[in-house]
Amino acid sequence: MKILENRFGRPDFIIKVLIEKVKKALAPRTDDLGTLIDFSNIVTNLVATMQSFKHTGHLMNPQMMETLVTKLPSSLRLQWGEVAAARRPELPDLTDFSSWLELKAEAASYIPTSSESDGNRRSYRDHAHSSGGDRGRYNTQYQSRATVMTTILNSCQFCKKKNHDINYCTEFKGLSNEDKWNWIREEKRCFSCMKLEHGIRDCPTKKKCNVHSCPHFHHPILHEFRQTTATVAHSSSIQPQVMLRVLPVILSGPTGEFSTYALLDEGSTVTLLDERIATQIGAEGPVNPVLLRWTNDTVCDHNDSRSVNLKIRGKTCNDEYELTNVHTMKNMNLPCQSVNATKLKGIWNHLKCVEFDSLCNVQPMILLGQDNCHLSIAREVIEADANAPVLSNTKLGWVVHGNAKPFRNRVDDGFLFFVDKEKTPDDLLHEMVKTHWQTESFGVSVSKKDHKYTKDESRALSILKAKTKRVDKRWETGLLWSQDKLSLPDSKPTALSRLYSIEKKMDQDPQFAAQYTEKIEDYMKKGYAHKLSDKELTFQHGKVWYLPHFPVSNVNKPGKIRLVFDAAAKTKGTSLNDVLLKGPDLLQPLMSVLFKFRQKEVAICGDIREMFHQINICEEDQPAQRFLW
């Protein structure tokens, strides 16, 4: 089953098959309106599948749009051109084309097609051959009928506005699937054609939905999409019976942020992240294969998984937290969840004391396991009776979970999560052999000269190349910013608090105070630091940072202290080191240094006094290295 699912159940494979089916479909003909209806069904099925699997990028494919339009008769192509021109400057996508084509197919269903009796067809052909004028009247009669139906459909049944049908109505599309069905019931409309004056049993145009081969006789826009995975029974936009711990979060990496949803899973020993999100935020890391173990000894290998680091914060929270050793996975397909906050608060009074957002068929892209339990543990709990939903307050915000409706001996579709990272004896043996050969090849393996730098390393090298220059007798360079546009938090209160601690120690130890003061004055005398002018103090932009400082001493050098400027000190979860790149390792390997001792008879070594202070920082980056004194 796993092999079949991987080969034939992947979303990309299914969409590819449907695209080929559309390309091979017969082009609609004006003399056979049944071909137009069949073509509309194929296109509707393709678009619905893309939306179901959230592969919305295909919907904007211009080549696919051109292929579909060229299949239409010239008269319909002209009508579609008018629709596309009316939408300028926006370009219509496949969703718009499918909805428009469905309107034409629905109008065509009111016109007698070639599916009628052979007698009628013969009568029509005989009549047409005997009198060309009568044939013209016959076609004109039904063409006028089709024009009238199209005019009626262009008045939306939902919002009552003209110039668009309910398939184009953004207000109707914004409703949840449950609300759409409730509106149809309240208006006493047909579930198949959504018109008045008859039910679905008496509908003259009743036809199957055909979305994902759905056998039910309802309109495709009312179809309830269902996705299946190895551990998920189903997921839909309707209110679930049992709610998982899903809440909105913001993930951030070197190249940006991404708003998504997190699933707090107490049955997992690892944290998993969708590979697509890791790529989007620039979270890179080494390949670290992982073996995931589920219940009943079910295991799954992910040999292309990577270990990445990133940051996470709740949507309504300011504090940001580090996530390390997060394993990436391709197409996690975690279960979608919907939460109707208004309906829940109407049933359960204890939920009214906390504001939480409604969720509409959202899919988590990160699973937080017990390796980050400090983020998922409930700091505060609001609950009622045993079968009522629970509100939990975590470091990422409030989350509602548990039973969504009163317990009435129901049986729910289950979601089971138990993820455990384990290593087999073969994995351990492989690591031992790998470590052995790394030791044996030390100093004799051929070095790789074609080393490929990562994206961050390439950016760091480009900054060094652009900003490093010689000014008078010293070198000047810039800081290796991870992003061009940054807005750092106000770090001055943090630096001021640390300075107060230093001053308190100086009051208690006059000798320490004298040494500390002498060190600061020495920096200013040598030009390593200078007092800010009034003009410099008023200069403010996003890259201003105040560095705390503290002394360190060496037992082998008594009576001397060295100042350390703490770039790792955090303010509101951010430090200066967090927004700077490490850059590539440009140092010579130890073995290369040792081998040089065998090249000549005499080895000479040297040292540069206060080397790091000898390098100046360019003026535009100096505000990021302020300190208080």
Secondary structure by P-SEA (a helix, b strand, c coil): caaaaaccccaaaaaaaaaaaaaaccccccccaaaaaaaaaaaaaaaaaaaaaccccccccaaaaaaaaaaccaaaaaaaaaaaaaaccccccaaaaaaaaaaaaaaaaacccccccaaaaaaaaaaaaacaaaaaaaaaaaaaaaaaaaaaacccccccccccccccccccccccaaaaaaaaaaacccccccccccccccccccccccccccccccccccbbbbbbcccccccccccccccccccccccccccccccbbbbbcccccbbbbbaaaaaaacccccbbbbbbbccccbbbbcccbbbbbbccccccccbbbbbcbbbbbcccccbbbbbcaaaaaaaccccccbbbbbbccccccbbbcccccccccccbbbbccccbbbbbbcccccccccccccccccccbbbbbbbbbbbcaaaaaaaaaaaaaaaaacccccccccccccaaaaaaaaaaaacccccccbbbbbccccccbbbbccaaaaaaaaaaaaaaaaaacaaaaaaaaaaaaaaaaaccbbbbcccccccccccbbbbbbbbbbbcccccbbbbbbccccccccccccccccccccccccaaaaaaaaacccbbbbbbbccccccccccccccccccccc
